[in-house]
Amino acid sequence: MKEKEALFKKFGVISPAGTFLFQEGDPCNGMFMIIKGRVRLFKKFGQEELTIDILQEGDFFGEMACLINQPRLVSAQVEEESQALLIQPQFLETLFRESPEICLRIIHHLAQRVKKLYEIMEKLASENVKLKKEKE
């Protein structure tokens, strides 16, 4: 218990519902690990928002922008008050080197995320085909 408290004291953030943890295009400020609450990842297309995922306790996110050293590709908004660990980029490499278990979890998580994105792409392509047929 004291270890978790020490981690939260060093890396913890508490965010009320509605808070944007980051927005598409922002630079990487770190990877988040949710301790409590829910966070929605979404991408904007004009005025429309496409929900990519709703994450909760035990999930993590935000690692991709840090790993590829690129701006955020999606936005993250707190759905209900959340507590999370925010691991800044300068600590990520050390964390990955010292914890192969975390690396494996991240790889698994990224594979799941890619699978979801393929499912979304398939759904959008199917809807596009239907719209084209309706126009003919």
N, C-alpha and C positions, 0 to 999 in steps of 0.2 A: 504494500500500500504506500509506503513512504517513497518508493521508487517512482510510482505513478505521480504522486504529488510533486516530487522534485522535477519530473519531466514537464508536468503541467505548469509549474512555476516558471520554468525556463522557456518553454515553447507554447504554452497554452494561450488560446484566445477564446473569448466568449462573444458571440454575435447574436443580436436579436433578429427575429424574423424580419425579412425584407432587406437585410444587409447584403450588399454585393461584396463577395470576398475577392473577386476579380471580374473584369469584363474582357470580352474579346478584344484583342489587340494590346492588352496590358503586358508589360514585361513580367517575367517570372519573379514572384516574391517568395516562392517556396512551394512545398508539397504539404497538403492538408491531410490529417488523419482524424476522422470524426470519432469523438468519444461519446457524444450525446447529441441528439437532434437530427435534422434532415436538411440536405442541401440539394438544390436542383441545378443540373448542368444543362445549358441550352445554347442554341445558336440562333442568331437573328438573320432573317432574310427579308430585308426591307422592314416593313412594320410587323411582320409575322415572326413568331418565335417557335422553334422546334425543340421540344424537350428531348435531350439525349438520354438522360438518366436522372433518377432521384436516388440519392445516396443517404445512408444512415449509419448508425453506430457500427464501427469496425471497418467501414469503407475508407478509402483514401482517393485523392484526386489532386490534379495540378502538377503531377510529376512530368508530364509530357513536355510542357514548355521549358522546364528546367533541363530535361535530358537532351533536347535538341537545340537548346539555346535560341529559341524563337519566341515571338509574342504568343500570348494565349490564343487558342483557336476557338474557344467557347467562353461563355460567361458562367459564373457560379453565384447563385443567390440562395441565402438561407431561407428555408421554408418554415422551420420552427426553431425557436432559440436553440443555438448549438454551442457545444464546447468542442474544440478541436486542437490538435497539436499542429503548429505551423513550423515545419522544418525548412529553414532557410537554405538557399542553394549551396552556400559554402559548407554546410553540414551534410548535405545529401551524399556526396561522394564517399565520405568517411562512413556514413551509415550503411551504404551499399557494400563497401569493402568489408565491414565488420559483421554484417548480418546477411549471409546468403539466404536465410529464410525470407527476409523482407524482399530481396531480389526476386526470389521465386514467386512470392505473392504478387509482386508488381507485374511480372511477366504473365502470370495467369490472369490478372486483372486486365492488362492490356489486350490479351487475346479475347477475353469476354467482351471488352469494349469494341474491338474490331468486328466481332461477330454481330453485335447489336447494330453497328453502323451498316454492315452488309444487309441486315434485315430491313433497316430503314431505307437503304438505297433500293432494295428489291420492291418494297412497298411503293416508293415514289415512282419507280420505273413502271410498275404495273398501273398506277393511277394515270400516268402520262399516256400509256398505250390506250387506256379506256377513253381518255379525253380526245385523243387523236381519232379513234374510231367513231366517237360521237359526232365529231365535226365533219366526217366524211359523208 
